[in-house]
């Protein structure tokens, strides 16, 4: 009869302990062995979907963490991370056998495992809050959880197909970006690629086939270019390591979508790294690279002088290499490389058998603490989730105050974001901005290296339109808070009247109990909060009624096309701009054209940049609230599988959303996929969102996004 010891015999615990003691001579082999045996005993008789003994999983998680050179407590936690949840073990027992520190870590991982992070938006926000709270107590909890997810993704093929898709989507949406935000880029790339393999196997296969074809045509490009770099460094007398690699399939696929380029035109399918002895050599290597190969303008980034917030430092440059192929070269020191590879995990790393403090490793709890501090200002779940996503998913730009101080902001940030990053008071009283000494509109996108000066005035307060201009969660939260507090009583009175009329319209009364119930359903603090949002137009009275009495909200008269927009002068005609195709529900602005009346643009339309100086032509416009007819054409860019029946099913899917297809235009026909633009007639922005979600959910749709064409400007 098989015993738990027999199951453990196939696992090389001696080899794992030897690996750990190599980088950490002060490790405790007895503690590691005791945890290994206790975990194996607790999980005895349990099996994975693949049929393997369950304990192979905790062991592999420990292997991943040992490769990251983490401490004993983290690796012991890996051995035990499922014991409290899945076996007869308890917190008290783990604490008694292995100490309170390890028991707390195991308990933290157990709590994270029980979070359903792929549930509804509101639930997801609550879970994110718990996730970050757990991380703020001890960052090692999330390191174990990430290693746990990595091994589960490596073995995901043993799961049911629907579970594979669910776990892969969760990995792509949450765990991969989180690993990247923590600086663990290698783990982010592997998690993304494993999830990509499940979510879009055809897309990944097409990338791999093209890679193989490219290798046949041009030989081993990586070896050739690496050899060239080493030769140039040797000639210059610089001692440094150089190596190259092919980018991961998902990374290439994402760049193809973002840049709207085919594989053959994509420049950076290969990446090369040069590891130097000191910082000065980094810049010497940069000079050697640029002397030997032509630098590509606009593709140089110096993250050594301006590090990322997760501690990442490196010089990035793209050059035209062999046969004109563009290649990216990253240059960094050994210590910078350790942080680039392991991110916050570098805080626990060892070098030459001694635990050392890497000067470039970010404090593992600092950015979590800063997130938690900002989240305290979030008044509801949606704002909290918005903060999380902005912090995790946005790249950064670095700009300067007039005194030369550096301010980090997410890409796409505006002078208003800059003002709120300095201080809420500065943001609230902002009346204008100068970028590099030139007066600019408040919706201008700030670029790397620009100097920003904010002009303020007493008595100024945030405008409702600012919500659509700013990008950062901090600015959005401050503006919303100010808007809600300013004239709050007036908003509450107005909201109460709006609620009364809306309820009477369906034969109901807006009693205090009804309003309190609606506030609870909408996850708002109390009735006053509900009424204030009604009065400030952040919430529609019709939505409040529908929350309580969905069957009572019947059909309403459609708004006539000629009266859909407010803000026009009597007799003034308007038309939608073809470049941005605005739809009801979006923030809009009008531009007057001689002989054409007023052309309506979305507030973020690129065509507006040409009219920055000519403000006399600008007209402040708004869509009338209510039901609009489905006559507003929007172009959607789709990448779909080239299979029988796929296009017909996509058209049916759009029809099921009660939308009409007015035109189809094929951009690219490949053996494995089609790229096409579909023109769809819609009611409003919510109608568009519903269609985009339905399309994105289809397994044969590889990519879907709204298509805007600046060349079609008036």
C-alpha positions, -999 to 999 in steps of 0.1 A, spaced: 0 0 0 13 34 -10 22 58 18 27 96 19 65 89 20 63 69 -12 46 98 -30 74 122 -18 101 99 -30 97 111 -65 103 147 -55 140 158 -54 139 176 -20 176 172 -15 183 189 -48 160 218 -39 176 222 -5 210 222 -21 199 249 -45 186 270 -16 217 266 6 239 276 -24 225 311 -25 217 312 12 242 293 33 223 304 64 192 285 53 176 260 77 176 226 60 158 210 89 129 235 87 126 231 50 126 193 52 100 194 81 77 216 60 81 194 30 72 163 49 43 179 68 28 193 36 32 159 18 15 141 48 -14 166 48 -20 163 11 -16 125 9 -45 109 -11 -52 141 -30 -47 143 -68 -45 170 -94 -67 171 -126 -38 155 -144 -38 125 -121 -5 134 -104 -3 134 -66 -14 169 -55 18 176 -36 37 179 -68 21 214 -71 33 229 -38 68 214 -45 69 231 -80 58 264 -64 87 261 -40 110 255 -69 99 287 -87 105 307 -55 139 291 -50 148 301 -85 139 337 -74 164 332 -45 138 339 -18 141 333 20 132 302 40 99 315 52 86 321 17 97 287 5 82 270 35 50 289 28 50 274 -7 52 239 7 22 247 30 2 272 11 -28 249 4 -28 230 37 -52 252 57 -76 254 28 -75 218 14 -65 196 43 -72 190 80 -44 214 90 -53 246 109 -37 280 115 -30 270 151 -12 238 141 9 255 114 18 283 139 28 257 166 50 237 142 65 265 121 60 298 139 36 327 137 54 344 107 49 313 85 14 308 97 5 344 88 20 339 54 1 307 48 -31 322 60 -26 352 38 -22 330 7 -53 310 17 -73 342 18 -61 353 -16 -70 320 -30 -105 323 -18 -110 357 -36 -131 353 -68 -112 380 -87 -130 374 -120 -165 382 -107 -186 413 -113 -171 448 -113 -183 457 -78 -172 424 -63 -140 427 -81 -133 461 -66 -139 446 -31 -115 418 -38 -88 441 -52 -91 460 -19 -86 428 1 -58 417 -22 -38 450 -17 -45 449 20 -30 414 22 0 426 2 6 456 24 9 433 54 36 411 38 46 413 1 58 377 2 21 366 3 16 378 -33 50 364 -44 38 329 -33 4 335 -50 20 345 -83 43 314 -82 12 294 -75 -7 309 -105 24 304 -127 26 267 -120 -12 263 -124 -10 280 -158 20 258 -169 -3 228 -162 -36 243 -172 -43 218 -201 -54 192 -175 -84 215 -166 -119 216 -182 -120 240 -212 -143 264 -195 -120 266 -164 -90 271 -187 -107 301 -203 -118 315 -169 -83 311 -153 -65 325 -184 -87 356 -186 -82 362 -148 -44 357 -154 -44 381 -183 -65 408 -166 -51 406 -130 -20 385 -123 1 392 -153 -2 430 -150 3 427 -112 36 408 -118 46 435 -143 37 463 -119 59 446 -93 88 446 -118 88 408 -124 88 412 -162 98 376 -169 69 363 -149 45 387 -166 56 376 -200 53 339 -192 19 344 -176 6 364 -206 20 338 -231 4 309 -212 -29 327 -211 -26 337 -248 -21 300 -256 -56 293 -242 -75 324 -252 -62 327 -287 -44 295 -298 -48 304 -335 -32 338 -330 -3 324 -311 3 296 -337 3 322 -365 31 341 -347 51 310 -341 48 299 -378 60 333 -389 89 332 -365 100 298 -380 97 312 -415 118 342 -406 145 320 -391 146 299 -423 149 331 -444 175 349 -423 193 323 -402 201 327 -365 197 365 -363 201 365 -325 235 348 -326 247 371 -354 237 403 -338 250 392 -303 283 384 -319 284 419 -336 277 436 -302 304 416 -284 329 424 -311 322 462 -308 324 461 -270 357 442 -272 371 467 -297 362 496 -273 378 478 -243 345 475 -224 339 444 -203 303 435 -204 279 406 -211 257 406 -242 229 383 -251 197 383 -271 163 366 -272 131 365 -293 101 383 -279 73 362 -265 44 355 -289 18 375 -269 42 405 -267 45 405 -305 8 400 -310 0 430 -287 24 452 -306 8 442 -339 -26 453 -325 -13 485 -309 7 496 -339 -18 482 -365 12 465 -383 17 431 -399 44 408 -385 67 415 -414 67 452 -407 71 449 -369 105 461 -359 113 448 -324 106 410 -325 141 405 -310 155 420 -279 192 423 -268 207 431 -234 241 443 -224 251 439 -187 279 462 -175 300 465 -143 290 501 -135 267 529 -145 293 548 -163 299 519 -186 262 519 -195 266 552 -212 299 541 -228 281 511 -243 253 533 -256 279 554 -274 295 523 -290 261 510 -301 251 543 -317 285 546 -334 282 511 -350 245 512 -359 221 540 -368 197 550 -339 160 551 -347 146 586 -337 120 586 -309 130 551 -296 155 561 -269 145 560 -232 168 566 -202 153 548 -172 186 551 -153 183 588 -148 145 586 -146 137 551 -130 103 536 -131 83 536 -98 89 498 -93 127 504 -93 134 495 -129 165 511 -144 179 506 -178 187 524 -211 166 514 -240 176 522 -276 164 509 -310 189 507 -338 189 495 -374 210 463 -372 220 437 -397 202 438 -431 184 469 -419 165 450 -392 154 471 -362 165 457 -329 160 470 -293 190 470 -270 187 474 -232 218 484 -213 221 481 -175 244 471 -146 242 437 -129 223 452 -99 199 469 -122 194 436 -141 186 418 -109 158 443 -102 147 442 -138 144 404 -136 128 400 -101 113 434 -93 103 438 -57 115 402 -50 151 417 -52 144 430 -17 149 395 -4 177 384 -27 211 370 -19 245 375 -35 275 353 -30 256 336 -2 249 368 18 216 386 20 223 420 6 204 452 0 202 460 -37 204 498 -39 180 498 -68 153 475 -53 122 494 -44 109 491 -8 85 461 -13 56 478 6 61 514 -5 40 514 -37 14 492 -20 12 517 9 9 546 -16 -20 528 -33 -38 521 -1 -34 557 10 -50 570 -22 -77 544 -21 -89 558 12 -102 588 -8 -123 567 -30 -160 571 -21 -173 540 -39 -162 507 -55 -161 520 -90 -136 547 -81 -115 522 -61 -113 498 -91 -105 528 -114 -75 537 -91 -63 501 -92 -64 497 -129 -47 531 -135 -19 522 -111 -14 487 -125 -18 491 -162 -5 526 -172 30 533 -184 45 565 -171 57 599 -184 81 621 -165 76 658 -165 90 687 -145 78 716 -123 92 751 -131 118 744 -103 130 712 -120 113 687 -97 103 654 -113 66 644 -114 56 609 -126 22 606 -143 5 579 -164 8 581 -202 -20 603 -215 -21 626 -184 -30 663 -188 -19 695 -169 -49 690 -146 -35 656 -136 -1 673 -130 -19 700 -108 -36 674 -87 -4 654 -84 12 684 -68 -16 691 -44 -54 689 -44 -57 726 -36 -36 734 -67 -58 712 -89 -91 726 -75 -80 762 -82 -64 756 -116 -74 781 -143 -47 774 -170 -14 758 -178 18 764 -197 39 735 -211 75 744 -220 64 781 -215 35 780 -240 -1 783 -229 -20 751 -237 -56 738 -232 -61 718 -200 -68 686 -221 -33 687 -237 -15 653 -233 18 658 -215 49 642 -231 81 629 -215 106 657 -204 82 686 -207 81 714 -181 46 722 -167 35 754 -150 0 756 -134 -19 789 -131 -43 792 -102 -69 817 -90 -88 822 -58 -125 813 -60 -119 788 -89 -135 754 -84 -135 721 -104 -158 719 -134 -179 688 -142 -162 686 -176 -128 680 -159 -138 644 -152 -135 636 -189 -101 654 -192 -81 639 -164 -65 604 -165 -54 597 -129 -75 581 -102 -63 607 -77 -75 637 -99 -108 620 -107 -115 613 -70 -106 649 -60 -128 664 -87 -158 642 -79 -154 649 -42 -154 686 -48 -183 685 -72 -204 665 -47 -195 688 -17 -200 720 -36 -237 731 -34 -245 696 -20 -278 708 -5 -288 723 -38 -281 690 -56 -300 670 -29 -331 693 -33 -329 690 -71 -323 653 -70 -354 648 -47 -375 666 -73 -361 646 -102 -368 614 -83 -404 625 -75 -411 632 -111 -395 599 -124 -413 578 -98 -447 594 -106 -441 588 -143 -444 551 -136 -472 554 -110 -450 550 -79 -440 573 -50 -404 582 -42 -407 574 -5 -377 576 19 -378 537 21 -378 534 -17 -349 558 -21 -329 541 7 -335 507 -10 -323 521 -43 -292 536 -27 -284 502 -12 -289 484 -45 -266 509 -63 -240 505 -35 -242 541 -24 -236 553 11 -271 567 19 -302 584 4 -285 618 4 -256 604 -17 -282 591 -41 -301 624 -44 -268 644 -47 -257 623 -76 -291 627 -92 -290 664 -88 -254 666 -102 -264 645 -133 -239 617 -123 -269 594 -120 -301 593 -141 -335 592 -124 -346 566 -149 -318 543 -138 -329 547 -101 -365 537 -110 -354 508 -131 -333 495 -102 -364 490 -81 -391 485 -108 -374 472 -140 -408 461 -154 -422 497 -151 -397 514 -174 -415 511 -207 -407 525 -241 -402 563 -243 -403 586 -273 -371 588 -293 -353 621 -295 -355 636 -329 -322 637 -348 -324 675 -354 -328 682 -317 -303 657 -304 -277 683 -294 -281 713 -271 -260 744 -272 -266 755 -308 -279 789 -318 -314 792 -334 -313 779 -369 -278 765 -366 -273 731 -384 -249 704 -371 -234 672 -383 -212 645 -367 -175 646 -376 -164 615 -396 -130 615 -379 -142 606 -344 -179 597 -350 -193 610 -317 -224 592 -303 -248 602 -275 -234 598 -241 -199 610 -251 -185 645 -242 -186 666 -273 -176 700 -286 -187 719 -318 -164 735 -344 -180 760 -368 -171 757 -405 -181 782 -432 -209 767 -452 -211 736 -431 -227 748 -399 -213 732 -367 -193 699 -368 -196 679 -337 -164 662 -324 -157 641 -293 -137 660 -267 -106 638 -273 -106 640 -311 -71 644 -325 -85 668 -352 -91 694 -324 -54 700 -320 -53 721 -352 -80 744 -337 -63 750 -303 -55 787 -311 -88 795 -329 -111 793 -299 -137 816 -316 -148 786 -336 -155 764 -305 -191 758 -294 -199 741 -260 -224 713 -268 -241 685 -250 -263 655 -261 -298 656 -249 -305 629 -224 -331 603 -233 -336 576 -259 -318 583 -292 -326 565 -325 -300 539 -338 -288 562 -366 -252 571 -354 -227 552 -375 -195 540 -357 -166 521 -373 -154 490 -355 -120 473 -364 -122 435 -361 -96 407 -364 -115 374 -368 -106 338 -376 -107 329 -413 -131 300 -409 -164 289 -424 -193 307 -409 -174 331 -386 -182 363 -405 -219 353 -407 -220 346 -370 -203 380 -362 -230 398 -383 -257 378 -365 -242 388 -331 -243 425 -340 -279 420 -352 -289 404 -319 -278 436 -302 -304 454 -323 -278 472 -344 -277 476 -382 -245 470 -402 -243 497 -428 -210 488 -444 -181 462 -444 -146 469 -456 -119 442 -456 -84 455 -448 -65 423 -448 -73 387 -459 -48 361 -446 -50 323 -446 -56 323 -408 -74 356 -401 -94 386 -416 -90 422 -406 -120 443 -415 -139 475 -406 -176 472 -398 -198 503 -398 -226 499 -373 -256 522 -367 -260 528 -329 -281 546 -304 -255 557 -279 -222 549 -261 -239 522 -240 -251 505 -272 -216 506 -286 -202 491 -253 -227 463 -254 -217 454 -290 -180 456 -282 -184 433 -252 -205 408 -272 -179 407 -299 -149 404 -275 -166 374 -259 -167 355 -291 -139 329 -294 -132 336 -330 -127 374 -325 -90 380 -318 -92 417 -314 -119 444 -314 -116 481 -310 -132 513 -322 -118 527 -354 -112 564 -358 -96 579 -389 -81 614 -386 -78 616 -424 -116 619 -426 -116 651 -407 -139 679 -421 
